[in-house]
Structure formats: C-alpha cells, structure tokens
C-alpha cells in the first residue's frame, strides 16, 4: 500500500511515496482520535522537523530537529495553551535531535558531540555561543542522531546507534547506551547490543531506566518486533546484531550466539512501528489509571507493505513491569493509507498536559484531560 503524506506547511517526500496534499492543522486535529474526555490542540507550529522536547524554566519548551539542523524554543507566555513566542537557539548543526535542560543550561546532542548553552532562558532573543561538553562521538550519520536526558543521578544519558541496518560494528562505541557527567567527564558505556534507541525515561518510584529500540529491516513485514528494554546493570547486552526481540537469531550474523545470552525486551511492539520518545506520566491532570503509566510515540513504518504505527500508545505497568499496550492517540494513519503526521517525542509540562512533537508536520500537539475524574 503506498503511504501518502499529508502536510500543511511543507511538501515532504516520504520514502514510500511521492504523493502529498495540503491540509490545515485543524483539519488534521479533527481526524485524530483520543480517549473520551481528552482534547487535542496545536501548541506550536512552524517548527520544521520538530523532534525531541525538553522543558526549561518559565514554561520554555526546547525543540531539537534532525536534518533541519535547528534548535528552537517556544513559550506560552500568557498561559492560554498556545505558544505565542518562538525563538531560534541555533542553526546549521549536525542533526541536533537531542535536547536536555538543567540548572539554567540547554544541552544539545548532535551526531558527533554534545554542546551547552548557558543561562539560555535569559537570552532567548540573542542566544550565546555554545560550549562543547563532549566531542568524541562517531560522526557516522546512519542511526547517529541522539536522544539526550538527565537521569536521576544528574548524569547525561544518550545512545550511539549502529552505523548500518545490520552489521558487527568495528568500534566498541557503536550500538551502545552511554552516560557522562554534565561537564563531559566520566564517560562510560553502560550497555551494548542496542541498534537505534531514540527515547528513554526512568520509572517513577523505582528509577528503573526503560528505552525503546528500533529493530532491523528486511526480515519481512512482521519481524522482528521493535523493543522496550529495561537497563539494570552495566555490561548488559541487548542482542543486536545477533538476536532480535529476545528470540529471533539473525539469519546473517547469529554465528555461534544464542538468544539466551542476551537481555530480552521488557515489552515487544509490532514490527517496524518505530517507537521513539517515551514518558512515564507523573502529573495529576489525567485520570488516575494513567498515573505512572508509559506513553510511547510510535513514529510509523516506512518499509512495510501495510503501514502501521503512526500513533501514541499507552503501556500499562503492573508491579513495575509492562503488561499491556493500548492505543492512546491515533488517526495519523488513515484507513486509505494517508499519513497525516508522525509523532516523535512526548513531554509532560507544568499543568500535567502532554506535548507531542511531529517531525513530518512541524508542529507540537497538546493533549489535555477535560473530562470528569469521577
């Protein structure tokens, strides 16, 4: 089935199609579906390739991008639920996907380095030149874009993807989860066998680290499953490139490896849905059944004969472990194969609502609960 991308601002050519139509943002909002009591709106637009999100002081939201090479900041200064200020923090960067904020400074992860903008919320109209925090990452573009978060230990966490679809990388740094101090010191590799993780968060109460991982291509429509993994100890190996989904030996590279040698996923998603950003809900606005549950942005398949994904899912946890997956927001993929947008990252803001970035449409959605908590 050809995938048709419908955009309101830019004509983007998706890998699976050369078809694009224009539509208004509100037309698209009307076609999205959320549970009863929830409302969706456009929080910010005119953010080409909007991807990772981070919350700064005074409600400032920082927005990383990919090939656009720009980092933005937006702010709802009058608290009406719509960002009325937009700033360009930096441009011409090398796929600055990852953004994180701490103690007045914005940290940005490019493919090959992490940079820092100090006292940034005081200088949004005239951002300072960045300080280089760490510049020893590989420069390979394939799966090189990075997610960036501060952990409960106040250290920076990111990942280094595989420079291929399927291969045994020559350098130890590839296919890894890493962390370092905020000043760039103390770099360490925490885990290996991770093909492409572009989202992670720490579980409330336990501080357990969960991260998404996108599985390899060209094993068919339904293999291998994409993964939600839990990291528990330094030195863990999550299987790539030898084992996928905890049970599928790679037909090209399994060699003498057995899947039981590796850490299996905590949860298996459908193949090719491309799970990216994720957040455990910590707020009070949503009904109690969502408290401490996990929201995941499923960016959507590009290489499946019948596309799937293009939605936000809710992963229910019980006794600290994922037990089920439900659709939270969908409609970006229409019944006739049109793609209206592609969710990337999720951010909880001060009022307990969630923001969702869309790198195809270049917008940030806001989802609020207006129903009866009963």
HELIX and SHEET records of a PDB file:
HELIX    1   1 UNK A   25  UNK A   31  1                                   7    
HELIX    2   2 UNK A   57  UNK A   59  5                                   3    
HELIX    3   3 UNK A  120  UNK A  122  5                                   3    
HELIX    4   4 UNK A  259  UNK A  261  5                                   3    
HELIX    5   5 UNK A  288  UNK A  290  5                                   3    
SHEET    1   A 3 UNK A  20  UNK A  22  0                                        
SHEET    2   A 3 UNK A   4  UNK A   7  1                                        
SHEET    3   A 3 UNK A 338  UNK A 339  1                                        
SHEET    1   B 5 UNK A  33  UNK A  34  0                                        
SHEET    2   B 5 UNK A 321  UNK A 330 -1                                        
SHEET    3   B 5 UNK A 311  UNK A 318 -1                                        
SHEET    4   B 5 UNK A 294  UNK A 298 -1                                        
SHEET    5   B 5 UNK A 275  UNK A 280 -1                                        
SHEET    1   C 4 UNK A  38  UNK A  44  0                                        
SHEET    2   C 4 UNK A 363  UNK A 369 -1                                        
SHEET    3   C 4 UNK A 354  UNK A 358 -1                                        
SHEET    4   C 4 UNK A 343  UNK A 348 -1                                        
SHEET    1   D 4 UNK A  50  UNK A  55  0                                        
SHEET    2   D 4 UNK A  61  UNK A  65 -1                                        
SHEET    3   D 4 UNK A  71  UNK A  75 -1                                        
SHEET    4   D 4 UNK A  85  UNK A  90 -1                                        
SHEET    1   E 4 UNK A  98  UNK A 102  0                                        
SHEET    2   E 4 UNK A 105  UNK A 109 -1                                        
SHEET    3   E 4 UNK A 114  UNK A 117 -1                                        
SHEET    4   E 4 UNK A 131  UNK A 134 -1                                        
SHEET    1   F 5 UNK A 149  UNK A 150  0                                        
SHEET    2   F 5 UNK A 156  UNK A 160 -1                                        
SHEET    3   F 5 UNK A 176  UNK A 180 -1                                        
SHEET    4   F 5 UNK A 188  UNK A 192 -1                                        
SHEET    5   F 5 UNK A 236  UNK A 237  1                                        
SHEET    1   G 4 UNK A 200  UNK A 202  0                                        
SHEET    2   G 4 UNK A 209  UNK A 213 -1                                        
SHEET    3   G 4 UNK A 227  UNK A 231 -1                                        
SHEET    4   G 4 UNK A 267  UNK A 268 -1                                        
SHEET    1   H 2 UNK A 243  UNK A 244  0                                        
SHEET    2   H 2 UNK A 248  UNK A 249 -1                                        
END                                                                             
